[in-house]
Amino acid sequence: MCHSPARKERKAAMTIQWTRTSRAIASMVMLLLAACASHGARFPVQQYVPTTTALLPLGQLFLSNTQLQFAALEGQMKLQYVGIMPDSAGADIAGATIYRVKNAQGFYKKNAGKSAFCSEQPLWVAVSSHTGAPAWSDEIWVGLLTLKDWAKFRHAEDRVCMGGDYVRTPS
């Protein structure tokens, strides 16, 4: 059975619209969560294991809306919510929740040169999920960014210094 080009175009347009609507809803939810976070609300620390082979040397990930810790690294990153990655960043990272690493220099000094860790000081943490808001998802993607202005991230020009997928473990 042949499908007309017009039908394929309509289907593609509907898929794009659904994606944009889903991201808009996710962004609104994240803004609501950010508002809660700005009033001192803290989410409990969740435990995750990497499913991306390159991240296995870092071990378990412990993550909340105020801290991030890798089992194989010293200390923890202190996080502050700053926003949602815009669509202009590219499909892979658009819609991710972005956190500033408040203790970036100190954390990097303790861990520079360790296996699977960034070769530059990470300034931002990006967290996203294809299964819903990251705070409630069992599967997340985490990426560390080194560029000065996270909102200017462009997929074709910028890269995460390390990133990959994680699965939540029972507490």
DSSP file (Angstrom, degrees, kcal/mol; ACC not computed):
  #  RESIDUE AA STRUCTURE BP1 BP2  ACC     N-H-->O    O-->H-N    N-H-->O    O-->H-N    TCO  KAPPA ALPHA  PHI   PSI    X-CA   Y-CA   Z-CA
    1    1 A M              0   0    0      0, 0.0     2,-0.3     0, 0.0     0, 0.0   0.000 360.0 360.0 360.0 130.0    0.0    0.0    0.0
    2    2 A C        -     0   0    0      0, 0.0     2,-0.5     0, 0.0     0, 0.0  -0.697 360.0-151.1 -91.8 138.1    1.4    3.4   -1.0
    3    3 A H        -     0   0    0     -2,-0.3     5,-0.0     3,-0.0     0, 0.0  -0.911  21.9-120.8-106.3 136.0    1.3    6.4    1.3
    4    4 A S     >  -     0   0    0     -2,-0.5     4,-1.9     1,-0.1     3,-0.2  -0.361  18.5-119.3 -72.2 153.1    1.1    9.8   -0.3
    5    5 A P  H  > S+     0   0    0      0, 0.0     4,-2.4     0, 0.0     5,-0.2   0.857 114.9  57.7 -58.6 -35.3    3.9   12.3    0.5
    6    6 A A  H  > S+     0   0    0      1,-0.2     4,-2.3     2,-0.2     5,-0.2   0.898 105.3  49.5 -63.6 -39.9    1.2   14.7    1.9
    7    7 A R  H  > S+     0   0    0     -3,-0.2     4,-2.5     2,-0.2    -1,-0.2   0.912 110.9  49.5 -65.6 -42.1    0.2   12.0    4.4
    8    8 A K  H  X S+     0   0    0     -4,-1.9     4,-2.4     1,-0.2    -2,-0.2   0.895 110.8  50.3 -62.6 -40.3    3.8   11.4    5.5
    9    9 A E  H  X S+     0   0    0     -4,-2.4     4,-2.6     2,-0.2    -2,-0.2   0.899 110.3  49.6 -64.8 -41.5    4.2   15.2    5.9
   10   10 A R  H  X S+     0   0    0     -4,-2.3     4,-2.6     2,-0.2    -2,-0.2   0.919 111.5  49.0 -62.9 -42.8    1.1   15.4    8.0
   11   11 A K  H  X S+     0   0    0     -4,-2.5     4,-2.2     2,-0.2    -2,-0.2   0.913 112.3  47.8 -63.6 -42.4    2.3   12.5   10.2
   12   12 A A  H  X S+     0   0    0     -4,-2.4     4,-2.4     2,-0.2    -2,-0.2   0.905 112.1  50.0 -63.7 -41.9    5.7   14.1   10.6
   13   13 A A  H  X S+     0   0    0     -4,-2.6     4,-2.5     1,-0.2    -2,-0.2   0.895 110.4  49.9 -64.4 -40.0    4.1   17.5   11.5
   14   14 A M  H  X S+     0   0    0     -4,-2.6     4,-2.6     2,-0.2    -1,-0.2   0.900 110.4  50.5 -65.4 -39.6    1.8   15.8   14.1
   15   15 A T  H  X S+     0   0    0     -4,-2.2     4,-2.4     2,-0.2    -2,-0.2   0.920 111.4  47.8 -63.4 -44.0    4.8   14.0   15.6
   16   16 A I  H  X S+     0   0    0     -4,-2.4     4,-2.6     2,-0.2    -2,-0.2   0.921 112.6  48.9 -62.8 -44.0    6.7   17.3   15.8
   17   17 A Q  H  X S+     0   0    0     -4,-2.5     4,-2.6     1,-0.2    -2,-0.2   0.909 111.0  49.9 -63.5 -41.7    3.7   19.0   17.4
   18   18 A W  H  X S+     0   0    0     -4,-2.6     4,-2.6     2,-0.2    -1,-0.2   0.909 111.2  49.7 -62.3 -42.1    3.3   16.2   19.9
   19   19 A T  H  X S+     0   0    0     -4,-2.4     4,-2.4     2,-0.2    -2,-0.2   0.928 112.4  46.9 -62.3 -46.0    7.0   16.5   20.8
   20   20 A R  H  X S+     0   0    0     -4,-2.6     4,-2.4     2,-0.2    -2,-0.2   0.907 113.0  48.9 -63.8 -42.1    6.7   20.2   21.3
   21   21 A T  H  X S+     0   0    0     -4,-2.6     4,-2.4     2,-0.2    -2,-0.2   0.920 111.3  49.9 -63.6 -43.5    3.6   19.9   23.4
   22   22 A S  H  X S+     0   0    0     -4,-2.6     4,-2.6     1,-0.2    -2,-0.2   0.911 111.9  47.9 -61.3 -43.1    5.2   17.2   25.5
   23   23 A R  H  X S+     0   0    0     -4,-2.4     4,-2.8     2,-0.2    -1,-0.2   0.889 109.9  52.7 -65.6 -38.9    8.2   19.4   26.1
   24   24 A A  H  X S+     0   0    0     -4,-2.4     4,-2.2     2,-0.2    -2,-0.2   0.922 111.4  46.1 -62.4 -43.6    6.1   22.4   26.9
   25   25 A I  H  X S+     0   0    0     -4,-2.4     4,-2.4     2,-0.2    -2,-0.2   0.930 113.4  49.1 -64.0 -45.1    4.2   20.4   29.6
   26   26 A A  H  X S+     0   0    0     -4,-2.6     4,-2.6     1,-0.2    -2,-0.2   0.893 110.3  51.9 -61.4 -39.5    7.5   19.0   30.9
   27   27 A S  H  X S+     0   0    0     -4,-2.8     4,-2.5     2,-0.2    -1,-0.2   0.903 109.0  49.7 -63.7 -41.1    8.9   22.5   31.1
   28   28 A M  H  X S+     0   0    0     -4,-2.2     4,-2.2     2,-0.2    -2,-0.2   0.913 111.5  48.8 -64.1 -41.9    5.9   23.8   33.0
   29   29 A V  H  X S+     0   0    0     -4,-2.4     4,-2.5     1,-0.2    -2,-0.2   0.923 111.9  49.1 -61.8 -43.7    6.2   20.9   35.5
   30   30 A M  H  X S+     0   0    0     -4,-2.6     4,-2.8     2,-0.2    -2,-0.2   0.875 109.1  52.5 -66.7 -36.4    9.9   21.6   35.9
   31   31 A L  H  X S+     0   0    0     -4,-2.5     4,-2.3     2,-0.2    -1,-0.2   0.903 109.8  49.2 -63.9 -39.8    9.2   25.3   36.4
   32   32 A L  H  X S+     0   0    0     -4,-2.2     4,-2.0     2,-0.2    -2,-0.2   0.926 112.4  47.6 -63.0 -44.2    6.7   24.3   39.1
   33   33 A L  H  X S+     0   0    0     -4,-2.5     4,-2.7     1,-0.2    -2,-0.2   0.894 110.2  52.7 -63.1 -39.4    9.4   22.1   40.7
   34   34 A A  H  X S+     0   0    0     -4,-2.8     4,-2.6     2,-0.2    -1,-0.2   0.895 106.2  53.3 -63.6 -39.2   11.9   24.9   40.4
   35   35 A A  H  X S+     0   0    0     -4,-2.3     4,-0.7     2,-0.2    -1,-0.2   0.912 110.8  46.9 -61.5 -41.2    9.5   27.2   42.3
   36   36 A C  H ><>S+     0   0    0     -4,-2.0     5,-2.1     1,-0.2     3,-0.9   0.918 112.1  50.5 -63.4 -42.9    9.3   24.6   45.0
   37   37 A A  H ><5S+     0   0    0     -4,-2.7     3,-1.6     1,-0.3    -2,-0.2   0.859 104.0  58.1 -65.1 -35.5   13.1   24.2   45.0
   38   38 A S  H 3<5S+     0   0    0     -4,-2.6    -1,-0.3     1,-0.3    -2,-0.2   0.694 101.4  57.2 -70.7 -16.0   13.6   28.0   45.3
   39   39 A H  T <<5S-     0   0    0     -3,-0.9    -1,-0.3    -4,-0.7    -2,-0.2   0.110 131.5 -90.4 -99.0  21.5   11.5   27.9   48.5
   40   40 A G  T < 5S+     0   0    0     -3,-1.6    -3,-0.2     1,-0.3     2,-0.2   0.456  75.9 150.4  90.3   0.4   13.8   25.4   50.1
   41   41 A A      < -     0   0    0     -5,-2.1     2,-0.4    -6,-0.2    -1,-0.3  -0.465  26.5-164.4 -67.6 136.2   12.0   22.2   49.0
   42   42 A R        -     0   0    0     -2,-0.2     3,-0.0    22,-0.0    -1,-0.0  -0.979  12.4-141.9-125.9 136.3   14.5   19.4   48.7
   43   43 A F        -     0   0    0     -2,-0.4    22,-0.3     1,-0.1    23,-0.2  -0.689  35.7-100.0 -89.4 148.3   13.9   16.1   46.9
   44   44 A P        -     0   0    0      0, 0.0     2,-0.3     0, 0.0    -1,-0.1  -0.282  43.5 -94.8 -65.5 154.1   15.4   13.0   48.5
   45   45 A V        -     0   0    0     19,-0.1     2,-0.3    17,-0.1    19,-0.2  -0.546  43.3-156.1 -69.4 128.4   18.7   11.7   47.2
   46   46 A Q  E     -A   63   0A   0     17,-3.1    17,-2.6    -2,-0.3     2,-0.4  -0.821   7.1-133.9-107.0 147.8   18.0    9.0   44.6
   47   47 A Q  E     +A   62   0A   0    122,-0.5   122,-2.8    -2,-0.3     2,-0.3  -0.850  25.9 176.8-105.2 138.3   20.5    6.2   43.7
   48   48 A Y  E     -AB  61 168A   0     13,-2.6    13,-2.6    -2,-0.4   120,-0.2  -0.958  20.3-145.5-136.0 152.9   21.2    5.2   40.1
   49   49 A V  E     - B   0 167A   0    118,-2.6   118,-2.4    -2,-0.3     2,-0.1  -0.945  31.4-110.3-115.5 143.2   23.5    2.8   38.3
   50   50 A P  E     - B   0 166A   0      0, 0.0   116,-0.3     0, 0.0    10,-0.0  -0.452  25.8-177.0 -72.7 142.4   25.1    3.7   34.9
   51   51 A T        +     0   0    0    114,-2.6     2,-0.6    -2,-0.1   115,-0.2   0.416  64.8  90.6-110.7  -6.1   23.9    1.8   31.8
   52   52 A T  S >  S-     0   0    0    113,-1.1     3,-2.0     1,-0.1     4,-0.5  -0.832  75.8-142.0 -90.3 120.2   26.4    3.6   29.6
   53   53 A T  G >  S+     0   0    0     -2,-0.6     3,-1.5     1,-0.3    -1,-0.1   0.842  97.0  60.6 -52.8 -41.5   29.6    1.5   29.5
   54   54 A A  G 3  S+     0   0    0      1,-0.3    -1,-0.3     2,-0.1     4,-0.1   0.727 104.5  50.9 -62.2 -21.0   31.9    4.6   29.5
   55   55 A L  G X> S+     0   0    0     -3,-2.0     3,-1.8     1,-0.2     4,-0.5   0.513  79.1  96.5 -95.6  -5.7   30.4    5.7   32.9
   56   56 A L  G X4 S+     0   0    0     -3,-1.5     3,-1.5    -4,-0.5    -1,-0.2   0.850  76.3  62.1 -54.3 -37.5   30.9    2.4   34.7
   57   57 A P  G 34 S+     0   0    0      0, 0.0    -1,-0.3     0, 0.0    -2,-0.1   0.750  97.7  59.0 -62.0 -20.6   34.2    3.5   36.3
   58   58 A L  G <4 S-     0   0    0     -3,-1.8    14,-2.3     1,-0.2    15,-0.3   0.659  95.8-158.9 -81.2 -15.4   32.3    6.3   38.1
   59   59 A G    <<  +     0   0    0     -3,-1.5    -1,-0.2    -4,-0.5   -11,-0.0  -0.279  45.6   3.5  72.7-158.0   30.1    3.8   39.9
   60   60 A Q        -     0   0    0    -11,-0.1    11,-2.7    10,-0.1     2,-0.4  -0.202  66.0-137.1 -62.5 151.6   26.7    4.7   41.3
   61   61 A L  E     -AC  48  70A   0    -13,-2.6   -13,-2.6     9,-0.2     2,-0.5  -0.938  10.8-162.9-110.1 132.6   25.2    8.1   41.0
   62   62 A F  E     +AC  47  69A   0      7,-3.0     7,-2.4    -2,-0.4     2,-0.4  -0.981  22.4 175.0-116.0 120.7   23.5    9.8   43.9
   63   63 A L  E     +AC  46  68A   0    -17,-2.6   -17,-3.1    -2,-0.5     2,-0.2  -0.982  16.9 151.1-138.1 136.4   21.3   12.7   42.8
   64   64 A S        -     0   0    0      3,-2.5   -19,-0.1    -2,-0.4     3,-0.1  -0.774  61.7 -88.5-138.3-171.9   18.9   15.2   44.3
   65   65 A N  S    S+     0   0    0    -22,-0.3    16,-0.3    -2,-0.2     3,-0.1   0.462 127.1  36.8 -81.8   1.2   17.9   18.7   43.3
   66   66 A T  S    S+     0   0    0      1,-0.3    13,-2.7   -23,-0.2     2,-0.3   0.470 120.0  29.0-127.0  -7.7   20.7   20.1   45.5
   67   67 A Q  E     - D   0  78A   0     11,-0.3    -3,-2.5    -3,-0.1     2,-0.4  -0.999  48.2-165.2-155.1 154.6   23.6   17.6   45.1
   68   68 A L  E     +CD  63  77A   0      9,-1.9     9,-3.3    -2,-0.3     2,-0.4  -0.995  14.7 177.5-139.2 134.7   25.2   15.0   42.8
   69   69 A Q  E     -C   62   0A   0     -7,-2.4    -7,-3.0    -2,-0.4     2,-0.4  -0.998  18.3-153.2-141.4 135.9   27.8   12.4   43.8
   70   70 A F  E >   -C   61   0A   0      5,-0.4     3,-1.6    -2,-0.4    -9,-0.2  -0.909  22.5-133.2-103.0 135.2   29.5    9.7   41.9
   71   71 A A  T 3  S+     0   0    0    -11,-2.7   -12,-0.2    -2,-0.4    -1,-0.1   0.829 104.4  48.8 -57.8 -34.9   30.6    6.7   44.1
   72   72 A A  T 3  S+     0   0    0    -14,-2.3     2,-0.3   -12,-0.2    -1,-0.3   0.478 102.5  74.8 -88.6  -1.4   34.1    6.6   42.6
   73   73 A L  S <  S-     0   0    0     -3,-1.6     2,-0.3   -15,-0.3    38,-0.1  -0.753  84.6-107.2-110.2 158.6   34.8   10.4   43.0
   74   74 A E  S    S-     0   0    0     -2,-0.3    36,-0.1    33,-0.2    -4,-0.1  -0.632  77.0 -12.8 -84.2 138.8   35.7   12.4   46.0
   75   75 A G  S    S-     0   0    0     -2,-0.3    -5,-0.4    35,-0.1     2,-0.3  -0.131  81.3 -87.1  73.2-167.9   33.1   14.8   47.5
   76   76 A Q        -     0   0    0     -7,-0.1     2,-0.4    27,-0.0    -7,-0.2  -0.980  27.5-110.9-142.2 153.4   29.8   15.9   45.9
   77   77 A M  E     -D   68   0A   0     -9,-3.3    -9,-1.9    -2,-0.3     2,-0.6  -0.714  27.4-139.3 -82.4 131.2   28.7   18.6   43.5
   78   78 A K  E     -D   67   0A   0     -2,-0.4    24,-2.9   -11,-0.2    25,-0.6  -0.837  27.6-154.4 -90.3 125.2   26.5   21.2   45.2
   79   79 A L  E     -E  101   0A   0    -13,-2.7     2,-0.4    -2,-0.6    22,-0.2  -0.753  20.9-172.7-110.7 148.8   23.7   22.1   42.7
   80   80 A Q  E     -E  100   0A   0     20,-1.5    20,-3.2    -2,-0.3   -14,-0.1  -0.980  31.5-119.3-135.7 124.1   21.4   25.1   42.2
   81   81 A Y  E     +E   99   0A   0     -2,-0.4    18,-0.2   -16,-0.3   -16,-0.0  -0.367  37.9 165.1 -61.2 134.4   18.6   24.9   39.7
   82   82 A V  E     -     0   0A   0     16,-2.8     2,-0.3     1,-0.4    17,-0.2   0.577  48.7 -73.2-126.1 -20.3   19.0   27.5   36.9
   83   83 A G  E     -E   98   0A   0     15,-1.4    15,-3.2   -53,-0.0     2,-0.4  -0.992  49.8 -57.8 159.9-167.2   16.6   26.5   34.1
   84   84 A I  E     -E   97   0A   0     -2,-0.3    13,-0.2    13,-0.2    12,-0.1  -0.947  51.1-110.6-116.7 132.7   15.5   24.3   31.2
   85   85 A M        -     0   0    0     11,-2.8    10,-2.8    -2,-0.4    66,-0.1  -0.432  40.7-121.5 -63.5 128.7   17.7   23.8   28.2
   86   86 A P    >   -     0   0    0      0, 0.0     3,-1.8     0, 0.0     4,-0.2  -0.237  18.2-109.6 -72.0 162.0   16.0   25.5   25.2
   87   87 A D  G >  S+     0   0    0      1,-0.3     3,-2.0     2,-0.2     7,-0.2   0.787 113.0  73.2 -58.5 -29.4   15.0   23.7   22.0
   88   88 A S  G 3  S+     0   0    0      1,-0.3    67,-0.3    63,-0.1    -1,-0.3   0.647  81.9  72.2 -63.6 -13.2   17.8   25.4   20.1
   89   89 A A  G <  S-     0   0    0     -3,-1.8    66,-1.0     1,-0.2    -1,-0.3   0.688 113.8 -99.6 -74.3 -18.2   20.3   23.1   21.9
   90   90 A G    X>  -     0   0    0     -3,-2.0     4,-2.5    -4,-0.2     3,-1.0  -0.218  34.0 -77.2 111.1 156.0   19.2   20.2   19.8
   91   91 A A  T 34 S+     0   0    0      1,-0.2    -1,-0.1     2,-0.2    -2,-0.1   0.788 121.0  61.0 -60.4 -31.8   16.8   17.3   20.3
   92   92 A D  T 34 S+     0   0    0      1,-0.2    -1,-0.2    -3,-0.1    -2,-0.1   0.827 123.1  16.1 -67.8 -31.5   19.2   15.2   22.4
   93   93 A I  T X4 S+     0   0    0     -3,-1.0     3,-2.0    -6,-0.1    -8,-0.2   0.544  90.5 119.6-122.0 -11.9   19.5   17.8   25.3
   94   94 A A  T 3< S+     0   0    0     -4,-2.5    -7,-0.2     1,-0.3     3,-0.1  -0.307  80.4  24.0 -58.0 137.7   16.5   20.2   24.7
   95   95 A G  T 3  S+     0   0    0    -10,-2.8    -1,-0.3     1,-0.3    -8,-0.1   0.354  88.0 141.8  87.8  -5.3   14.2   20.2   27.7
   96   96 A A    <   -     0   0    0     -3,-2.0   -11,-2.8   -10,-0.1     2,-0.4  -0.390  57.5-114.6 -67.8 146.0   16.9   19.0   30.2
   97   97 A T  E     -EF  84 127A   0     30,-3.0    30,-2.4   -13,-0.2     2,-0.4  -0.681  33.8-148.6 -78.2 132.5   16.8   20.5   33.7
   98   98 A I  E     -EF  83 126A   0    -15,-3.2   -16,-2.8    -2,-0.4   -15,-1.4  -0.897  15.0-173.9-113.4 133.9   20.0   22.5   34.2
   99   99 A Y  E     -EF  81 125A   0     26,-2.6    26,-2.5    -2,-0.4     2,-0.4  -0.958  22.0-129.6-122.4 141.1   21.8   23.0   37.5
  100  100 A R  E     -EF  80 124A   0    -20,-3.2   -20,-1.5    -2,-0.4     2,-1.0  -0.722  22.0-128.3 -83.5 138.3   24.8   25.2   38.3
  101  101 A V  E >   -E   79   0A   0     22,-2.7     3,-1.2    -2,-0.4   -22,-0.2  -0.802  22.4-168.0 -87.6 105.6   27.6   23.4   40.1
  102  102 A K  T 3  S+     0   0    0    -24,-2.9     3,-0.2    -2,-1.0    -1,-0.2   0.772  85.9  37.2 -69.2 -27.2   28.2   25.8   43.0
  103  103 A N  T 3> S+     0   0    0    -25,-0.6     4,-2.5     1,-0.1    -1,-0.3  -0.205  76.7 138.7-115.6  40.7   31.5   24.2   44.0
  104  104 A A  H <>  +     0   0    0     -3,-1.2     4,-2.4     1,-0.2     5,-0.2   0.891  69.4  47.3 -56.1 -48.4   32.8   23.5   40.5
  105  105 A Q  H  > S+     0   0    0      1,-0.2     4,-2.3     2,-0.2    -1,-0.2   0.932 115.1  44.3 -64.2 -47.0   36.4   24.5   41.1
  106  106 A G  H  > S+     0   0    0      2,-0.2     4,-1.7     1,-0.2    -1,-0.2   0.904 114.5  49.0 -64.5 -42.5   36.9   22.5   44.3
  107  107 A F  H  X S+     0   0    0     -4,-2.5     4,-1.1     1,-0.2    -1,-0.2   0.918 112.3  48.6 -64.4 -42.6   35.1   19.4   43.1
  108  108 A Y  H >X S+     0   0    0     -4,-2.4     4,-1.9    -5,-0.3     3,-0.6   0.913 107.1  55.5 -64.4 -42.6   37.2   19.4   39.9
  109  109 A K  H 3< S+     0   0    0     -4,-2.3    -1,-0.2     1,-0.2    -2,-0.2   0.889 108.6  48.5 -57.3 -40.2   40.5   19.9   41.8
  110  110 A K  H 3< S+     0   0    0     -4,-1.7    -1,-0.2     1,-0.2    -2,-0.2   0.768 124.3  29.3 -69.4 -26.0   39.7   16.8   43.9
  111  111 A N  H X< S+     0   0    0     -4,-1.1     3,-1.9    -3,-0.6    -2,-0.2   0.407  78.4 133.4-122.8   0.8   38.8   14.6   40.9
  112  112 A A  T 3< S+     0   0    0     -4,-1.9     7,-0.1     1,-0.3     3,-0.1  -0.283  77.5  19.4 -57.0 136.3   40.8   15.8   37.8
  113  113 A G  T 3  S+     0   0    0      5,-0.5    -1,-0.3     1,-0.3     2,-0.1   0.372  89.1 136.3  86.7  -4.7   42.4   13.0   35.9
  114  114 A K    X   -     0   0    0     -3,-1.9     3,-2.0     4,-0.2    -1,-0.3  -0.480  67.6 -81.6 -78.3 150.4   40.2   10.2   37.3
  115  115 A S  T 3  S+     0   0    0      1,-0.3    -1,-0.1    -2,-0.1     3,-0.1  -0.199 110.5   1.3 -54.8 131.5   38.9    7.6   34.9
  116  116 A A  T 3  S+     0   0    0      1,-0.2    -1,-0.3    -3,-0.1     2,-0.2   0.373 102.8 122.0  73.0  -1.0   35.7    8.6   33.0
  117  117 A F  S <  S-     0   0    0     -3,-2.0    -1,-0.2     1,-0.1    -4,-0.1  -0.511  71.8 -81.7 -90.6 162.9   35.7   12.1   34.5
  118  118 A C        -     0   0    0     -2,-0.2    -5,-0.5     1,-0.1    -4,-0.2  -0.189  20.7-144.0 -62.0 147.6   35.9   15.4   32.6
  119  119 A S  S    S+     0   0    0     42,-0.2     2,-0.3    -7,-0.1    -1,-0.1   0.524  89.7  45.6 -87.9  -7.7   39.2   16.8   31.3
  120  120 A E  S    S-     0   0    0     -8,-0.0    -2,-0.1    41,-0.0    41,-0.0  -0.894 105.3 -84.9-128.2 161.2   37.8   20.3   32.0
  121  121 A Q        -     0   0    0     -2,-0.3     2,-0.4    25,-0.1   -16,-0.1  -0.516  43.1-134.3 -68.1 117.5   35.9   21.7   35.0
  122  122 A P        +     0   0    0      0, 0.0    24,-0.3     0, 0.0   -14,-0.1  -0.597  26.1 177.3 -75.5 131.0   32.2   21.0   34.7
  123  123 A L        +     0   0    0     22,-2.6   -22,-2.7    -2,-0.4     2,-0.3   0.647  62.9  36.5-103.7 -21.3   30.1   24.1   35.4
  124  124 A W  E     -FG 100 145A   0     21,-1.8    21,-2.5   -24,-0.2     2,-0.4  -0.953  60.8-149.2-137.0 149.8   26.6   22.8   34.7
  125  125 A V  E     -FG  99 144A   0    -26,-2.5   -26,-2.6    -2,-0.3     2,-0.5  -0.988  12.5-160.7-119.4 129.0   24.7   19.5   35.1
  126  126 A A  E     -FG  98 143A   0     17,-3.2    17,-2.5    -2,-0.4     2,-0.4  -0.931   9.3-176.0-109.0 132.1   22.0   18.6   32.7
  127  127 A V  E     +FG  97 142A   0    -30,-2.4   -30,-3.0    -2,-0.5     2,-0.3  -0.995  12.2 155.6-130.3 128.8   19.4   16.0   33.7
  128  128 A S  E     - G   0 141A   0     13,-2.4    13,-2.9    -2,-0.4     2,-0.3  -0.929  19.9-161.7-144.6 170.6   16.6   14.7   31.5
  129  129 A S        -     0   0    0     -2,-0.3     3,-0.5    11,-0.2    11,-0.1  -0.980  20.6-151.7-154.6 142.2   14.4   11.7   31.0
  130  130 A H  S    S+     0   0    0     -2,-0.3     3,-0.1     9,-0.2    10,-0.1   0.506  98.2  60.8 -87.2  -6.4   12.3   10.3   28.1
  131  131 A T  S    S-     0   0    0      8,-0.5     2,-0.3     1,-0.3    -1,-0.2   0.194 119.6 -73.1-108.7  16.1    9.9    8.7   30.6
  132  132 A G  S    S-     0   0    0     -3,-0.5    -1,-0.3     5,-0.1     5,-0.1  -0.813  89.4  -4.1 128.4-168.6    8.7   11.9   32.4
  133  133 A A    >>  -     0   0    0     -2,-0.3     3,-2.0     1,-0.1     4,-0.7  -0.388  66.0-128.2 -60.3 131.5   10.0   14.4   34.9
  134  134 A P  G >4 S+     0   0    0      0, 0.0     3,-0.8     0, 0.0    -1,-0.1   0.815 104.2  65.4 -53.9 -34.4   13.5   13.3   36.0
  135  135 A A  G 34 S+     0   0    0      1,-0.2    -2,-0.1     3,-0.0   -70,-0.0   0.767 115.5  29.1 -61.8 -23.7   12.7   13.6   39.7
  136  136 A W  G <4 S+     0   0    0     -3,-2.0     2,-0.3     0, 0.0    -1,-0.2   0.337  98.8 107.4-116.9   5.4   10.2   10.8   39.3
  137  137 A S    <<  -     0   0    0     -3,-0.8    -5,-0.1    -4,-0.7     3,-0.1  -0.608  55.9-153.2 -90.8 145.3   11.7    8.8   36.5
  138  138 A D  S    S+     0   0    0     -2,-0.3    30,-3.3     1,-0.2     2,-0.5   0.672  88.9  50.9 -83.6 -19.0   13.4    5.4   36.8
  139  139 A E  E    S+ H   0 167A   0     28,-0.2    -8,-0.5   -91,-0.1     2,-0.3  -0.981  71.5 165.5-123.4 124.8   15.6    6.1   33.7
  140  140 A I  E     - H   0 166A   0     26,-2.1    26,-2.8    -2,-0.5     2,-0.4  -0.897  29.6-138.8-133.1 162.6   17.5    9.4   33.4
  141  141 A W  E     -GH 128 165A   0    -13,-2.9   -13,-2.4    -2,-0.3     2,-0.4  -0.984  20.4-168.5-117.8 135.0   20.3   10.9   31.3
  142  142 A V  E     +GH 127 164A   0     22,-2.5    22,-2.1    -2,-0.4     2,-0.4  -0.989   6.9 177.6-126.1 133.3   22.9   13.0   33.0
  143  143 A G  E     -GH 126 163A   0    -17,-2.5   -17,-3.2    -2,-0.4     2,-0.4  -0.991  20.2-142.3-134.7 144.5   25.5   15.2   31.2
  144  144 A L  E     -GH 125 162A   0     18,-2.7    17,-2.7    -2,-0.4    18,-0.8  -0.906  18.7-158.1-107.1 133.7   28.2   17.6   32.5
  145  145 A L  E     -G  124   0A   0    -21,-2.5   -22,-2.6    -2,-0.4   -21,-1.8  -0.875  17.6-174.7-115.8 142.3   28.8   20.8   30.6
  146  146 A T        +     0   0    0     13,-0.4    -1,-0.1    -2,-0.4   -25,-0.1   0.523  48.9 111.7-111.2  -9.5   31.9   23.0   30.6
  147  147 A L  S    S-     0   0    0     12,-0.2     3,-0.2     1,-0.1   -24,-0.1  -0.310  71.5-124.0 -69.1 153.5   30.8   25.9   28.5
  148  148 A K  S    S+     0   0    0      1,-0.2     2,-0.6     2,-0.1    -1,-0.1   0.881  99.8  38.9 -65.3 -41.4   30.4   29.3   30.3
  149  149 A D    >   -     0   0    0      1,-0.2     3,-1.9     3,-0.0    -1,-0.2  -0.891  65.4-168.3-118.1 101.7   26.8   30.0   29.2
  150  150 A W  G >  S+     0   0    0     -2,-0.6     3,-1.8     1,-0.3    -1,-0.2   0.818  85.1  64.3 -57.7 -33.9   24.7   26.8   29.3
  151  151 A A  G 3  S+     0   0    0      1,-0.3    -1,-0.3   -66,-0.1   -63,-0.1   0.647  96.6  58.6 -68.8 -13.6   21.8   28.5   27.5
  152  152 A K  G <  S+     0   0    0     -3,-1.9    -1,-0.3     2,-0.1    -2,-0.2   0.278  75.0 135.7 -97.2  10.2   24.0   28.9   24.4
  153  153 A F    <   -     0   0    0     -3,-1.8     2,-0.4    -4,-0.1     3,-0.1  -0.372  32.8-172.6 -59.6 131.6   24.6   25.2   24.1
  154  154 A R    >>  -     0   0    0      1,-0.1     4,-3.6    -2,-0.1     3,-1.2  -0.996  23.6-141.5-130.8 125.6   24.3   24.1   20.4
  155  155 A H  T 34 S+     0   0    0    -66,-1.0    -1,-0.1    -2,-0.4   -65,-0.1   0.848 101.7  51.5 -54.8 -40.0   24.4   20.4   19.5
  156  156 A A  T 34 S+     0   0    0      1,-0.2    -1,-0.3    -3,-0.1     3,-0.0   0.746 124.7  26.2 -71.9 -22.6   26.5   20.9   16.4
  157  157 A E  T <4 S+     0   0    0     -3,-1.2     2,-0.3     1,-0.1    -2,-0.2   0.754 116.0  53.3-110.8 -34.0   29.1   23.0   18.2
  158  158 A D     <  -     0   0    0     -4,-3.6     2,-0.3   -69,-0.1    -1,-0.1  -0.703  56.4-168.4-111.3 157.0   29.2   21.9   21.9
  159  159 A R        -     0   0    0     -2,-0.3   -13,-0.4    -3,-0.0     2,-0.3  -0.947  29.4-107.8-136.4 157.0   29.5   18.6   23.6
  160  160 A V        -     0   0    0     -2,-0.3   -15,-0.2     1,-0.1     3,-0.2  -0.637  24.3-135.0 -78.4 146.5   29.0   17.3   27.1
  161  161 A C  S    S-     0   0    0    -17,-2.7     2,-0.3     1,-0.3   -42,-0.2   0.764  88.9  -7.6 -77.1 -22.0   32.3   16.5   28.8
  162  162 A M  E    S+ H   0 144A   0    -18,-0.8   -18,-2.7   -44,-0.1    -1,-0.3  -0.908  79.7 147.3-163.4 147.6   30.7   13.3   30.0
  163  163 A G  E     + H   0 143A   0     -2,-0.3     2,-0.3   -20,-0.2   -20,-0.2  -0.964   3.6 135.1-175.0 158.3   27.2   12.0   30.0
  164  164 A G  E     - H   0 142A   0    -22,-2.1   -22,-2.5    -2,-0.3     2,-0.2  -0.988  46.3 -54.7 172.4-173.4   25.1    8.9   29.7
  165  165 A D  E     - H   0 141A   0     -2,-0.3  -114,-2.6   -24,-0.2  -113,-1.1  -0.586  38.9-174.1 -94.3 148.4   22.1    6.9   30.9
  166  166 A Y  E     -BH  50 140A   0    -26,-2.8   -26,-2.1  -116,-0.3     2,-0.4  -0.962  13.8-147.0-137.0 153.1   21.3    5.7   34.4
  167  167 A V  E     -BH  49 139A   0   -118,-2.4  -118,-2.6    -2,-0.3   -28,-0.2  -0.984  28.0-114.6-122.3 134.2   18.6    3.5   36.0
  168  168 A R  E     -B   48   0A   0    -30,-3.3  -120,-0.3    -2,-0.4   -30,-0.1  -0.359  27.5-148.5 -66.3 142.7   17.3    4.1   39.5
  169  169 A T        -     0   0    0   -122,-2.8  -122,-0.5    -2,-0.1    -1,-0.0  -0.822  29.6 -91.5-108.7 152.7   18.0    1.5   42.0
  170  170 A P              0   0    0      0, 0.0    -1,-0.1     0, 0.0  -122,-0.0  -0.366 360.0 360.0 -62.4 139.6   15.7    0.6   44.9
  171  171 A S              0   0    0     -2,-0.0    -2,-0.0    -3,-0.0    -3,-0.0   0.464 360.0 360.0 -79.1 360.0   16.5    2.6   48.1
